[in-house]
Amino acid sequence: MSRMLKLILTVAGLALVATTASAAYAQAANTQQTPKDWNYEIVDGKRVPKGQRKVNADGSWREEIRQGSCVTIKEKSASGEYKETRKCD
């Protein structure tokens, strides 16, 4: 093999390794969670409002989400019953 062919194969191999490593890094960086102190989370590339959920000792919880002049109240009892209401002023 000539020196030129060895050089080309070496450079191509290094480029392939660099591309693979950068793709793996980008994929790992993409799996991060939305920080807890933000008021929304990203689902399917869109912002979804996140309310302040209050969890009781028995496992029941209540969450209020405000969107403009509307309030969505989500509640779940300790027995597993889920209820969602929406009020607009």
Backbone torsions as a table, in degrees:
resi	resn	phi	psi	omega
1	MET	NA	144.5	179.9
2	SER	-81.8	161.4	179.7
3	ARG	-62.6	-35.3	-178.6
4	MET	-65.7	-42.0	179.9
5	LEU	-66.1	-40.3	176.9
6	LYS	-63.0	-41.5	179.3
7	LEU	-63.9	-44.3	179.8
8	ILE	-63.3	-44.1	179.0
9	LEU	-64.8	-37.1	178.3
10	THR	-65.6	-45.8	179.3
11	VAL	-64.1	-41.5	178.3
12	ALA	-64.3	-39.4	177.9
13	GLY	-64.6	-43.2	177.7
14	LEU	-64.0	-39.0	178.2
15	ALA	-64.5	-39.6	178.4
16	LEU	-64.5	-43.2	178.3
17	VAL	-64.0	-42.7	-179.8
18	ALA	-64.9	-40.4	179.4
19	THR	-64.7	-44.0	179.3
20	THR	-63.0	-42.8	-179.2
21	ALA	-66.4	-41.0	-179.6
22	SER	-69.6	-34.0	177.1
23	ALA	-67.1	-40.1	178.3
24	ALA	-66.2	-39.5	177.8
25	TYR	-65.3	-42.9	179.8
26	ALA	-64.3	-37.7	179.1
27	GLN	-68.2	-40.5	179.1
28	ALA	-66.7	-36.7	179.9
29	ALA	-71.7	-24.1	-176.6
30	ASN	-79.8	-13.8	-176.5
31	THR	-93.2	14.7	-178.9
32	GLN	-72.1	149.4	177.4
33	GLN	-85.5	155.8	174.2
34	THR	-69.7	134.2	179.8
35	PRO	-57.3	145.9	-174.5
36	LYS	-66.7	-25.8	-177.1
37	ASP	-85.2	0.2	175.9
38	TRP	-80.7	153.9	-177.6
39	ASN	-94.3	12.6	175.4
40	TYR	-150.5	161.9	172.3
41	GLU	-126.8	156.1	-176.6
42	ILE	-98.2	119.3	178.9
43	VAL	-126.3	123.0	-177.5
44	ASP	55.4	35.2	177.6
45	GLY	78.8	6.7	-179.3
46	LYS	-119.1	152.3	177.7
47	ARG	-80.5	128.8	176.6
48	VAL	-119.2	121.5	-177.9
49	PRO	-59.4	142.0	179.8
50	LYS	-119.8	124.7	-178.4
51	GLY	-91.3	176.6	176.9
52	GLN	-90.0	107.9	-177.3
53	ARG	-90.2	130.6	176.7
54	LYS	-109.8	117.6	-177.7
55	VAL	-103.4	130.7	179.0
56	ASN	-90.4	169.2	-177.5
57	ALA	-65.3	-28.4	-178.4
58	ASP	-83.8	0.1	178.3
59	GLY	99.3	-8.8	177.3
60	SER	-76.7	157.7	179.5
61	TRP	-148.6	161.6	178.4
62	ARG	-140.8	136.3	-177.4
63	GLU	-137.9	133.4	176.9
64	GLU	-115.7	128.9	179.2
65	ILE	-122.5	121.9	-179.7
66	ARG	-100.3	128.0	175.9
67	GLN	-129.0	99.6	-177.1
68	GLY	66.0	-123.5	179.7
69	SER	-94.5	5.9	-178.9
70	CYS	-106.2	147.6	177.7
71	VAL	-126.7	127.7	175.2
72	THR	-105.5	125.7	179.9
73	ILE	-111.4	121.7	178.6
74	LYS	-113.5	130.4	-179.1
75	GLU	-134.1	144.3	174.2
76	LYS	-137.5	127.1	-178.3
77	SER	-82.0	171.3	179.4
78	ALA	-66.4	-25.7	179.7
79	SER	-82.8	-5.8	176.4
80	GLY	103.2	4.1	179.5
81	GLU	-76.8	125.5	-177.4
82	TYR	-107.1	135.7	179.9
83	LYS	-139.0	135.3	179.9
84	GLU	-131.3	125.4	177.4
85	THR	-126.3	153.2	-178.9
86	ARG	-132.7	128.2	179.9
87	LYS	-122.9	132.9	177.2
88	CYS	-122.9	134.4	179.4
89	ASP	-100.5	NA	NA
